[in-house]
Amino acid sequence: MAIDKDRVEGSLKQAGGAVKENVGAAIGDTKMEAEGAAKRAEGKVQNAAGGVKDKAREVLDKN
């Protein structure tokens, strides 16, 4: 079964956001840190949406 593209894109956003958040914290840039946290949260939501799609597809395939 293929993984939904939202899960992949969401995971990438989470990783990129975490990096940006950590770099912002390390250099004392609160704006960068907040942007990274927002991107990480966006990725988490997108990943969850992809998971729901995958589960729905799995249920439909069984029927």
N, C-alpha and C positions, 0 to 999 in steps of 0.2 A: 504494500500500500504506500502511495506517495504521501509525503508530508505537505501540508498546505503551505503555500508561499508566504502567507502571513506569519506563520510560525518562524520561518527562516528570517524574513525581514525584521520581525519583532526581536528576535534574538540578536541580530546585528545591531539594531538600534539600542538595545539594552547594553551591549558591550561597548559601543561607541559612547553612549551616554555615561557609562561608568568611568571610562577613561577620561572623558572631558571633565566630569565631576571631580575626579581625583587630581587631575592636573590643576584645575581651578583651586582646589583646596591647598595643594602644595605651594602654589605661587601666590596665594592670598587673593585671588580674583573671584569675588563672591558672585559676580554676574555669570562668569563661565561655569562656576560650580552649580549655580541654579539652573542654567541651561542644560547642563549635563544631567542633573537630576530629573528635569522635565523630559528629556529625551529618553532616559532610562525608563521612566514611568510610561511614556508613550509606547515604548517597545514592549513593556510588560503587558499592556492592554492588547496590543496587536498580536502578541504571541498567544495570549489567552483566547482571543477571537479565532485564531487559526486552530487552536486546540478544540474549540467547540465545533468548528467546521469539520475537522478530522473525525470527531466522535460521531457527528451526525452522518457523515459519509459511511462510517463503519457500521452504524445501525441500519442505514438504508441498504447497504450491501448484503447484510445478513438476511434481509427480508426478500 
